[in-house]
């Protein structure tokens, strides 16, 4: 077999392949067996028809079609493997250019490839992270949150104020007509919590039990979304929360510690650890940005398009793929579909750019992934999606996404390697040692030590999403 590569752009190639018919003999043998199982010819058992009889009855064309359809995928892969500078990252567009029976089969395959990317040296990179000092106010806030978990509610005969819990009846009317879906009774609400209806907190403060008030606000969902409505709220009860005293008795009730000082010190240590984890994540994210900014990264359009399709699918999937419901949701976010599409493309390009950089880095640093690391990531993602690891593995194997999980781990390791090698400092220039969080260069069990970025642009979660979608469909 002969193959040549034409570089159409930094991200796309055309592979020209010529296969002598001599190399297709195993494919012809398989084709004859397959076709022989599908036809009935008098005098011969099914599957036992000689090749010459088959061709005499059905012609040569069906045989050639079967051979070509089966041979091309394998020959394409062979051509990719022998082309050292080609790493496909998309599906090929294949065109058969010649079938010279008895002589050769020729075809072309156009495919997006990973571009060549020159990355800066890791030891020359420097990023700045925030301080991790824990303030007394933060410790007090944590303690108060813990006290709130053991708090009690008691009714009061006074007007409601911020932090009180009220039981309310709500109703709404648009142009004098009641809106049924905006009506509820006996609803418990914390004054000042927000997120219910614009203006509700201002209306509730100062109201006492059995008082009623009407105010105007926009509805955010339903048939009357974005319409001005007359909202009527009636308070039936007002309760205040009583917190237990912060003392040794509370420490024994709420924790394994005997004294309040011990509990407070533990909260301080936990906050410090949390801030250190945030600091490590900050170093990782800023270093990734520095790597991308220091490199020219051409984007394969088909890969970006696939990423856009996936993100759009995920967004609409939450609304059962009902475009009208999705459009209604966007309107509540003061966003048009055009704005959503623009933002989705920007996010997709960012995700693809990050993955290309990390793949290049992983190759340069010769990053490998052990079985234990792969297992840990699978268990971790299964937990994130509320699935048993065995079920999760089955789903991703059926979807052919196990390789995506592998790449996910490899990129994470590459990024952690970069953080270890770079210079990380505080705003004043003091070096930051993150080795206790990142592990050593030989450590193979630290992939999940650093929390993932919120949008997971660096690693993606295509396999996990595929598994979850498959599980949803079966449910």
C-alpha positions, 0 to 999 in steps of 0.5 A: 500500500502507498500513501501520501499526505497533503497538508491543506491547512495547519489543521487539515490534511488529505491522505491519498491511498493506493492499495494493490489488489493483491493486498485485498485478497483477505477482504475478497475472501470475507466478501465471498463468505458474507455474500454467500450467506445472503443468497440462495442458489439452487444446488448449493448450501447457503454459505457454500457457494463458490466464488466463481458461481457467485460472480456469475449469478450476481455479478462482480459489482456487489463483491467489489462494493463489499470489499471496498466498504470493508477494506477502506477503514482498515487501510485508512488506519494503516495510512494514519499509523505510517504517517508520523506527523498526522494525528487525526482528531475528527472523522475523515471524509473519504472519497473513492477515486478509482477502482481498477479491478484486478489492479488497484483501489485508490481513495482520499481521506480528508480529516482534521488533525492536531496542529503543531503547537510550540509551547513555552518551557515550563520552568520559564512560566510564572503565575501569581495566586491569592493569599490564603490567610484565614480571618477571624470573621471567616472562622466566626461565619463558619461557626455561625453556620454550624450553630444554625444547623442546630438552631430552632425556630420560635414564633414571635409577635412582631414584624418580620425582619431579615433572617426571620422565617415566614409562612406566606400565601402568594397569588398573582394577577395580570391585567386583573386575571389570576395567574394560577401557576403563580399561586401557592399557600403555606410556603415557608421562606427566609426573609432576605434569602432572595431568588423567589420574586423581585420585591418580595423581601422588601414587601415582607420586612415589617409585615406581621402575621395576618397582614397582607400586601400587594406589589408589582413585579415581573413574572419570570416563567410560564405563559405570562413570563416578562409580564408585570403582575400584581403580587399579593402576599399574606403572612400567616406566621413569623418565626425567628431562629434561635442559635445555641450558645457558642460554648463547650457544650455546643462543641460536644453536641456538634462535633467530636471535640470537647471544647469550643477552642478545639472546635474553632481551631478545627474550623480554622484548619479546615478553612485553611485547607480549603483556601490552599485547594483554591490556591492550587486550582487558581495556579492551575487555571492561570498556568493553563491560560499562560500556556495558551497565551504563549502559543499559537493554536489553530483550531480545527473547525470540525472539532469546534463544530462538534464541541458546539453541537455537544454543548447545545445538545446538553443545554436543550436536553435539560428542557427535553429538547423543547426549543420553545421551553429553551427560548423561554428560559433564555428570555428569563436570563435576558439573553437571545438565542443569537447571544447564546450561540455566540457564547457557546462558540466562544466557550467551545473554541476555548475548550478545544484550544485548551485540550489541544495545548494539553495534548501537546504538553502531554506528548512533550512531557511523555505523560502516561496513565496507569490502570489505577489512575484510570480506575480512580477517574472512572469511580470519581466520575461515576460518583459525580453522576450518581451511577455505580462504577460498573454501570458507568464503565458499561455505558462508556464502553458501549458508547466507545468513550473509554479513550476519552476518559484516558485522555481526560486523565492524561491532560489533568496529569500534564497540567499538574506537571506544568504547575509543579515545574512553574513558579508560583508566587503570592502578590508580594513575590513570596514563593508558594509551595504546592507540593503537598497538594500536587504530589511528587513527579513520580506520584500517580495518584494525584489526578483528582487532588486539584478540584476541576475548573467550573466549566471544565474547559481544560479537560472536558467531560464528554464521556461522562455526559455520554454515559449519563445521557445513555442512562437517562435514555434507558430510564 
